[in-house]
Amino acid sequence: MDTLLHGDELSPNDIRRFLTRIAAIAVSEAAQDGAPAAIDTITALEELKAAAAGAQAVLTTHVADTIREQRRAAGRPAARWNTGIATQIGLARHDSPHRGTTHLGLARALTAEMPRTLAQLRRGDLSEWRATLLVRETACLTADDRRLVDARLCADPTTLTGKGDSTVVAMAARLAAELDAATVTRRKARGARHRRVTVRPAPDVMAHLGTLLPMDRAVCVWATLRRDADTLIATGDAGGRTRDQIMADLLVERTIGLAHPISPPVAVQVVLSDEALLGGGDTAAEVPGYGPIPAAAARAWIAGAVDSDETAVTLRKLYARPTDGQLTAVESVARCFPTGLARLIDLRDRTCRTPWCDAPIRHHDHITPHEDGGPTTADNGLGLCAACNLAKQGDGWTTTRTENPDVHTVEFRTPTGHTYRSTPPAQPRPMRHRRAG
């Protein structure tokens, strides 16, 4: 610990040794000193997290600049200088490539244009999230105007002390509007281009359906659903449902044009073992794009669809090894993965195979490149999102299939020599058959 106390340069091993001391903080020790000491420790740890984020920002910019300079010196095309850098940052932080891009953008903004915000972050006075909010709200400004906001809000540490996230956003947005109202107006107008609908898993076999809309339209949709829900409650037609439940049902009915009990006319794949489907097994089923659902829920879903006159049900067999549930290989002589083989890879990998990236699969890629003799097989294929496939094509990236024949393990090696391993999620295991006799 002498290195830490004297403020000398820290190595990764120094930091990991300090990490073991942090991990050793015991509740029993805090209890001896009472709640006040525990609160002080919590505050100190929060300041440590912020200071670590500040150090990460400085190091992230250094890594990006170093790699860019190496590629420039090597005569690489300028269009490839940045390829894969954000993915490396994401992997180093045990995060997705998309988050790596966010980390890289934050680091560049802080080190180049917002030095006072960075200083507060490194001192532990400002959290990484609030620094991110300041960067986000000033993204439309010129570098000079951004530095003015940085000076106005972060030169004095007390300016943001005690301020909540919404207040910090409002203060930054107000200053941005004062400095360059025209740019802020254009930015808000461009925001409508990003409108979209998303879905993500929720507990208890539910899902979050989200929409990003211009504020006036979003409020209008919400107010209309609330008004009509209140009308049903007032007229006694709620059927025991709460306002929130009625609003959700109205959204479904008005979107797909069907009443609540009728099955929606879309194709939904459910992957489950034969034992879970036919033998009452409890191995969870998998809905591609959503995640696992209880076997009983999958059986009830399928049974309801079979009994319904409006829903068609198709059964497709997938062959897997009884020992571990790994899907068996399908082979093709084509360079591009054919539909059936691509579907098998999708079912096996479920999401992008880059570690910590759970983006949807967009590309089916060869682990050993096709031009190097890599076959178009399930064993030599993996599912990647578009960003990760692009990063993988950069200088110094390699992917190799490990020698384990039972588990489809892929090793990613980055240009800096770091390696990360990826294995597909477990599949429902098929029913074990007993020998007659």
VODRENNU-203516 format. One record per residue: residue in one letter; x, y, z of N, C-alpha, C in turn. Coordinates in steps of 0.2 Angstrom, whole numbers, plus 2048, in hexadecimal, padded with zeros to 3 digits. Atoms other than C-alpha are relative to their C-alpha. Layout:
<nodes>
AXYZXYZXYZ;...
</nodes>
This chain:
<nodes>
M8047FA800800800800804806800;D7FC7FA80080F80C8017FF8047FA;T8007FD80780E80F7EE7F9804800;L8067FC8017FC8157F0800806805;L8007FA7FB7FF8208008058057FD;H7FB7FB80280E8297F87FE8037F9;G8027FD80680482C7E88057FF7FA;D7FC8028068118237DC7FC7FE7FB;E80480380680C81D7CB7FE7F9802;L8038067FE80180E7CD8007FB7FA;S8018068058027FD7C47FA7FD800;P8078047FF7F37F27C08017FB806;N7FF8057FA7FA7E67CE7FF804806;D8027FB7FA7FA7F57DA7F9801801;I8077FF8007E87F87D67FD7FA803;R8048067FE7E37E67D88017FE807;R7FE8017F97EC7E57E97FB804804;F8047FC7FD7E27F47EE7F97FE800;L8078038017D27EC7E77FF7FA806;T8018057FB7D57DD7F37FE803807;R8017FD7F97D57E98027F9803800;I8067FE8007C57F17FC7FB7FA800;A8048068007BD7E07F97FF7FD808;A8008027FA7C27DC80B7FC804805;I8047FC7FB7B77E98137FA7FC803;A8058047FD7AC7E081F7FB804804;V8067FD7FC79B7E4827802800807;S7FF8007F87A17DF838805805802;E7FC7FB7FE7AF7EB8377FD807800;A8047FA8007A37F98327FC801806;A8058007FA7977F4840804802806;Q7FC7FE7FA7A57F784D800807801;D7FF7F97FF7A68098497F98037FF;G8077FD80079380B8467FE8037F9;A8027FE8067898128388038067FD;P7FC7FA8037928238368067FE7FC;A7FA8038037A281A8327FF7FD7F9;A80280480679980F8257FE8057FB;I8027FB80579281E81D8068047FD;D7FA7FC8027A382781C8037FB7FB;T7FC8048047AA8178147FC7FF7F9;I80480080679B8168078028077FC;T7FE7F980379F8298038077FF7FD;A7F98018027B28258018007FB7FA;L8008058057AE8167F67FD8037F9;E8037FC8057A38217EB8058057FC;E7FB7FB8037B182E7E98057FC7FC;L7FB8048037BD8207E57FE7FD7F9;K8038028067B18197D78018067FB;A7FF7FA8057B182B7CF8078017FE;A7F97FF8027C482D7D08027FB7FC;A7FE8058057C681C7C87FD8017F9;A8037FF8077BA8217BA8048067FD;G7FB7FB8027C58317B88067FD7FD;A7F98038037D58277B67FE7FC7FA;Q8028048067CC81B7AA7FF8057FA;A8017FC8067C782A79F8078027FD;V7FA7FE8037D983079E8047FB7FD;L7FD8068037E081F79B7FD7FE7F9;T8048028067D281C78E8038047FA;T7FD7FC8057D882B7848077FF7FE;H7F98028027EA8267858007FA7FC;V8008068047E681577E7FE8017F9;A8027FE8067DC81C7708058047FC;D7FB7FC8047E982976B8067FC7FE;T7FA8048027F781C76C7FF7FB7FA;I8028058057EE80F7617FF8047F9;R8017FC8067E981D7548078027FE;E7FA7FE8027FB8237548047FA7FD;Q7FD8068038028117517FE7FF7F9;R8038018067F680F7438028057FB;R7FE7FA8057FA82073B8077FF7FE;A7F980180280D81C73C8017FA7FC;A80080680480A80B7347FE8017F9;G8037FF8078028137257F97FE7FF;R8078038017F180C7287FB8067FE;P8057FB8027E28157207FD804806;A8037FC7FA7DB82372B7F97FD802;A8078027FE7CA81B72A8007FA805;R7FF8067FB7D180C734804802806;W7FC7FE7F97DA8167427FC7FE806;N8048017FA7CC81474E7FC7F9800;T8048068007C58037498027FB806;G7FF8047FB7C37F8758802803807;I7FE7FD7FA7C98047657FB800806;A8068007FB7B880676E7FF7F9802;T8018077FE7B67F376E8057FE805;Q7FB8027FB7C77F17777FE804807;I8027FC7FA7C17FF7847FB7FC803;G8058047FE7B17F57868027FA804;L7FD8067FD7BA7E5789804801806;A7FC7FF7FA7C67EC7957FC802806;R8047FE7FB7B87F379F7FA7FB802;H8058058007AE7E379E7F98027FE;D8067FD8037A17EC7947FF7FF7F9;S8018018077997EB7838038057FC;P7FC7FC8047A17F37747FC8077FF;H8047FA801792800773802804806;R7FE7FC7FA7968057858088027FF;G7F97FE8017A98057808008077FC;T8017F98047A48137737FE805805;T8027FA7FB79B81D781806802804;H7FA7FF7FC7AB81B78C8058047FD;L7FB7FC8047B682177E7FE8077FF;G8027F98017AC83077A800804806;L8007FC7FA7AA83578C807802802;A7F97FF7FF7BD83378E8038067FC;R7FD7FB8047C183E77F7FD807802;A8037FA7FE7B584B784803803806;L7FE7FE7F97BB84C7968078037FF;T7F97FF8007CE84C7928018067FB;A7FE7FB8057CD8587837FC807801;E8047FA8007BF8647867FD802807;M8037FE7F97B98637998057FE805;P7FB8027FB7C88637A47FE801807;R8037FF7F97BF86A7B37FC7FA802;T8048067FF7B285C7B28047FA802;L7FB8067FF7C084F7B1803801806;A7FD7FF7F97C98577C07FB7FE806;Q8058017FA7B98567CB7FF7F8800;L8018078007B78447C58067FC803;R7FA8037FE7C983F7C9801801808;R8007FF7F97C78477DA7FB7FC804;G8058047FC7B883D7DE7FA805802;D8057FB7FE7AD84D7DF7FA7FF7FB;L8058018057A28487CF8007F97FE;S80180780279B8377CB8017FF7F8;E7FF80180779F82F7BA7F98027FC;W8067FF80378C8307B67FE8077FF;R8027F980178A8427B98058047FB;A7FC7FD80579A8467AF7FE7FE7F9;T80380280679283C7A17FA8047FE;L8067FB8027828477A28038067FE;L7FD7FA80378D8567A08038007F9;V7FD80180779684F7917FA8007FB;R80680180578584A7897FC8077FF;E8047FA80177C85B78C8048057FC;T7FC7FB80478B8657848037FD7FA;A7FD80380678E8597767FF8047F9;C8027FC806786865769804806800;L7FC7F980079287476E8067FF7FD;T7F98008027A28797678057FE806;A7FB8027FB7B2874770801806805;D7FF7FA7FB7B48867777FA801804;D8068007FB7A188777D8007FB805;R8008057FB7A3877785805801806;R7FC7FE7FA7B287D78F7FD805804;L8037FB7FC7A888C7947FB7FD805;V8058047FC79A88079B8047FC806;D7FC8037FB7A88767A3803804806;A7FE7FB7FB7AF8857AC7FB803804;R8067FD7FC79E88C7B17FE7FB805;L8048057FC79887C7B98057FC804;C7FC8047FC7A88737BF807803802;A7FA7FC7FD7B68807C37FF800807;D8018007F97AE8817D47FC7FA802;P8048077FE7AA8707DC7FA801803;T8068007FC79C8777E67FA8027FC;T8057FE80479287C7D77FB7FA7FF;L80580580178B86B7D47FF7FB806;T8018047FA78C8657E67F9800802;G8078017FE77C85E7EC7FB8007FA;K80580080677485F7DA7FF7F97FE;G80280680376A8517D38017FF7F9;D7FF80180776B8497C27FC8057FC;S8047FC80475D8537BB802807801;T7FD7F97FF7648647C28068017FC;V7FA8008037758607BB7FE8017F8;V8027FF80776D85D7AA7FD8067FE;A8037FA80176286C7AB805806800;M7FB7FB8007718777AF8048007FA;A7FB80080677C8717A17FC8027FA;A8047FE80576D8727957FF8077FF;R8027F980076988479A8068047FD;L7FA7FD80377B8897978027FF7F9;A7FF80280777C8807877FC8057FB;A8047FC80476D889781802808800;E7FD7F980077489A7868068017FC;L7FA80080478489777D7FF8007F9;D80280280777D89076D7F97FE7FF;A80880280076A89076C7FF7FD7F9;A80280380776A88D7598027F8800;T7FD80780077587D75B7FB7FB804;V8048047FB76A87776A7FA7FE7FC;T80780180375A8797608017FB7FA;R7FF8058057628707518007F9803;R7FF8067FD76786275C7F97FD802;K8078037FE7558607637FC7FE7FA;A80480280674E8607528037F97FD;R7FD80680275A85274D7FE7FA804;G8028057FC75584875C7FA7FC7FE;A8068048037458427538027FB7FC;R7FD8068057508387478017FA804;H7FE8057FC75482D7567FA7FC803;R8068047FE7428277598017F97FF;R7FF80780174181575C7FC7FC805;V8048057FB7388067658057FB802;T7FC8057FE7427FA76F7FC7FB805;V8038047FB73E7EB77A8067FC803;R7FB8037FC7487E37887FD7FC805;P8038047FB7457D57947FF803807;A8027FE7F973D7D87A57FF7F9804;P8028067FC73A7CC7B47F97FD7FF;D80680480072C7BF7B57FD8007F9;V80280180772B7BC7A27FC8067FD;M8037FA8037277CE79E8068037FC;A7FB7FC8047307DB7937FE807800;H8007F88017337EE7927FF8027F9;L8017FE80772C7F5782801808801;G7FF7F98007348077808008037FA;T8007FB806732815774803806801;L7FC7F980073D8247717FC8047FB;L8047FC80473283176A801808801;P8007F97FF7318447687FC801806;M8047FF7FA72B84B7797F98017FF;D8087FF80171A8517737FC7FA7FE;R80380680271684176B8007FB805;A8008057FB71B8367797FB802806;V8057FD7FA7118417867F97FF7FD;C80780180370284077A7FE7F9800;V8028077FF70382D7797FE7FE807;W8018027F970482B78C7FA803802;A8067FD7FE6F783878F7F97FD7FD;T8068038036EB8307837FE7F9803;L8018067FC6ED81F78B7FE801807;R8027FE7F96EB82679C7F9802800;R8077FE8006DB82F7977FB7FB7FF;D8058058026D382078F8007FB806;A8008057FA6D881579E7FC803806;D8057FD7FB6D08217AA7F98007FE;T8078008036C082179F7FE7F9802;L8038077FE6BF80E7A17FF7FF807;I8018007F96C280F7B37FA803803;A8057FC7FE6B581C7B57F97FD7FE;T8068048026A88127AB7FF7F9803;G8008077FD6AB8027B58027FB7FB;D7FE8058056B27F97A58087FE801;A7F98017FF6C47F77AD8017F8801;G8008077FF6C07E57B18057FE806;G7FC8017FB6CA7E67C18088017FF;R7F97FE8026DA7EC7B8802807803;T7FE7F97FE6E47FB7BF8018047FA;R7FF7FC8056E780A7B58067FE7FB;D7FA8028046F98057B07FF7F97FC;Q8028068046F27F47AA7FC8017FA;I8047FE8056E57FC7A08048037FA;M7FC7FD8056F18077988057FC7FC;A7FC8058046FD7F97937FB7FC7FB;D8048048056EE7EF78C7FE8047FA;L8027FB8056E87FE7828068017FB;L7FB7FF8046F980077B8017FA7FB;V7FF8068046FA7EE7757FA7FF7FB;E8068018046E87EE76E8018057FA;R8007FB8056EB7FE7648067FF7FC;T7FA8018046FC7F975E7FF7FA7FB;I8018068046F87E87577F97FE7FE;G8078018026E67EA7557FC7FA802;L8038057FD6E17DC7607FE801807;A8027FF7F96D87DA7708057FC804;H7FB8037FB6E27D477F8017F87FF;P7FF8077FF6DE7C177F8027FD7F9;I7FE8038076E27BF76C8088007FF;S7F88008016F47B97688028057FA;P7FE7FB8056FE7C675E8037FC7FA;P7FE8038067027C174C8078017FE;V7F98008017157C074D8037F9801;A7FD8067FF7217B274C805801806;V7FC8007FA7297AE75D8037F9801;Q7FD8067FF7367A175F8017FE807;V7FE8027F973879776F8047F97FF;V7FC80680074678B7728007FC806;L8018047F974377D77F8027F97FE;S7FE80880074976B7827F97FC7FF;D80680480173D75D77D7FE7FE806;E8038027FA73C75878F7FC806803;A8047FA7FD73676A7947FA8007FC;L8068008047297697867FC7FA801;L8058068007237577878007FC807;G7FF8047FA72A7507987FF804806;G8017FC7FA72575E7A4807802803;G7F97FE7FD7387637A77FF807801;D8007F97FE73C7737AF8068047FD;T7FA7FC80374B7797A47FD8067FD;A8037F980374878B79F8008007F9;A8007FF80774378E78D8038077FF;E7FD7FA80274B79C7837FC8037FA;V8037FC8067437AA7788058047FD;P7FB7FB8037507B176C7FE807800;G8027F97FF7517C376F7FD803806;Y8037FE7F97497C37808047FD805;G7FD8037FA7517B678B7FD7FA802;P8048067FD74C7A77967FA801803;I8068007FD73B7A379B7FF7FA803;P8028067FD7347967A77FD7FB7FB;A80280580473178579F7F8800800;A8078017FF71F7857A67FD8067FC;A8037FB80471C79679E8007FF7F9;A80080280772279078D7FB7FB7FE;R80580580171778178E7F98037FF;A8077FD80070878B7927FF8057FA;W8007FB80670C7987847FF7FC7FA;I80180480670E78A7777F97FD800;A8068038006FF78177D7FA8057FE;G8057FB8026F579177C8008017F9;A8007FF8086FB79476A7FD7FA7FC;V8028068046F77827657F8800800;D8078007FF6E578476C7FD8067FC;S8037FA8036E37957637FF7FF7F9;D8018008076DB7967528038057FC;E7FD7FA8046E47A674E8087FF800;T7F88017FF6F679F7528027FA7FC;A7FD8068037007937478067FE804;V7FA8027FC70D7897508047FB7FC;T7FC80480471C7817488067FD804;L7FB8047FC7287747508067FF7FC;R7FA80180473A77474A8057FD805;K7FB8047FC7477677518078037FF;L7F97FE7FF75876D7578047FA803;Y7FD8067FD76475F75A806802804;A7FB7FE7FB7707617698037FA803;R7FD8067FC77C7567737FD800806;P8038017FA77474F782804802806;T7FC7FF7FA78375278D800808802;D8007F97FE78376578C7FC8057FC;G8057FC80477676B7808028047FA;Q7FD7FC8067827727737FC7FE7F9;L8038028067797737628057FD7FB;T7FB8048057817677558018057FA;A7FE7FC80578A76E7467FC7FF7F9;V8028018077837727358058037FB;E7FA7FD80578F7757267FD8027FA;S8027FD80778E77F7168078017FD;V7FA7FE80479B7817088008077FE;A8017F9802795793706804805804;R7FC7FB7FC79F7A270C7FB803805;C8057FD7FB78F7AA7137FC7FB803;F8038057FC7867A17207F98007FE;P80680180277679A7197FA801806;T8057FF7FB76579D7228007FB805;G8018057FB76478D72B806800805;L7FA8007FC77678E731800806804;A8007FA7FC7747A07367FB800806;R8058017FA76479C7408037FC806;L7FE8047FB76D78E749805804804;I7FC7FB7FC77B79B74E7FD805804;D8047FB7FC76E7A77547FE7FD806;L8038047FA76679A75F8067FE805;R7FA8027FB777795766803806804;D7FC7FA7FD77F7A67697FB805803;R8057FB7FD76F7B076C8018077FF;T7FE7F98017787C076D8078017FD;C7F98008027897C77678047FD804;R7FB8047FC7977BC76C806804803;T7FB7FC7FC7A37CA7717FE800807;P8018007F87A57C97847FD807802;W8047FA7FD7997D578D7FC8047FB;C8057FD8057907DA77D7FA7FB7FF;D80680480177E7D477D7FC8037FA;A8047FD8057797DD76D7FD7FB7FB;P80380580576E7D47608057FE7FB;I7FC8038067777C97537FE8037FA;R8027FD8067787D27438057FD7FA;H7FB8038057877C973A8027F9803;H7FE8067FF78C7B77398077FF7FD;D7F97FF80279F7B77398047F9800;H7FB8057FF7AD7AA736805801805;I7FB7FF7FB7B87A77458078007FD;T7FA8008057C67A17397FE8037FA;P8027FC8067C47AD72A7FF7FB7FB;H8018048057BD7A571B8068007FB;E7FA8008047CC7AB7118067FD802;D7FB8047FE7D77A271C7FE7F9801;G8028078007CE7927197FB7FE806;G8058027FB7C17937277FA7FE7FD;P8068028037B27897237FA803803;T8067FD7FE7A078F7247FC7FB803;T8048057FC79A7847327FE804807;A8027FD7F9792787743806801804;D7FA8007FB7A278374C8058057FE;N7FB7FB8027AC7907427FC8077FF;G8047FA80079D79D7437FF803806;L8027FD7FA7987A97507FC8067FE;G8047FB80178B7B6751803807803;L7FD7FA7FD7917C87537FB8067FE;C8047FA8027887D97538058047FB;A7FD7FD80578D7E5745807804802;A7FA7FC7FD7997F07508067FB802;C7FA8047FE7A37E17578037FC7F9;N7FE8038067A47D97458058057FD;L7FB7FB8037AC7E973F806801804;A7FA8007FC7B87EA74E8047FA7FF;K7FC8078017BD7D874B8048017F9;Q7FC8008077C37DD739806805801;G7FB7FB8007CF7EA7408077FC801;D7F98027FF7E27E87418017FD807;G7FE8037F97E87DC74F7FB7FC803;W8058047FC7D87D47538007F97FD;T8008078027D77C17527FB7FC804;T8048047FC7CA7B47578027F97FE;T7FE8078017CE7A27597FB7FB804;R8058057FC7C379275E8057FC804;T7FC8057FB7CA78976D7FF7F97FE;E8008078027CD77776C7FB7FC804;N8058047FC7BF7727787FA7FF7FB;P8058018057B376976D7F9800802;D8078017FD7A57687797FC807801;V8037F97FF7A277B77C8038057FA;H7FE7FB8057A378876E803806803;T7FD7FA7FD7B07937768058047FB;V7FC7FC8057B87A176C804805804;E7FB7FC7FD7C77AB7718018067FC;F7FF7F98047C87BE76C806802803;R7FA7FD7FE7D97C576C8008077FD;T8007F98027DA7D976B8078027FD;P7FA7FD8027E87E3763805801805;T7FC7FF7FA7EF7E67748037FA803;G7FD8067FD7F27D47777FB7FD805;H8058037FB7E37D17837FC7FB7FD;T8048058027D97C27827F97FF804;Y8078017FD7C67BF7867FD7FA7FD;R8038068027BD7AF7857F8800800;S8087FF8007AA7AD7807FE7F97FE;T80480780179F79D7817F9802800;P8077FF80178D79C77C7FC7FE806;P8048017FA77F79C7897FE7F87FF;A80280680077978B78E7FA7FF7FD;Q80780180476B7837847FC7FB805;P8048067FD75D77878B8027FA7FE;R7FE80680176376778D7FB7FB7FD;P80580580275A7597837FE7FB805;M8028057FB75174B78C8057FA800;R7FC8067FF75C73D7927FC7F97FF;H80380680275772C78A8037FA804;R7FD8067FD75971C7948007FA7FC;R80080680475E70C78C7FB7FB802;A8058057FE7506FF78B8047FA803;G7FD8077FE7546EF7947FF7FF807;
</nodes>
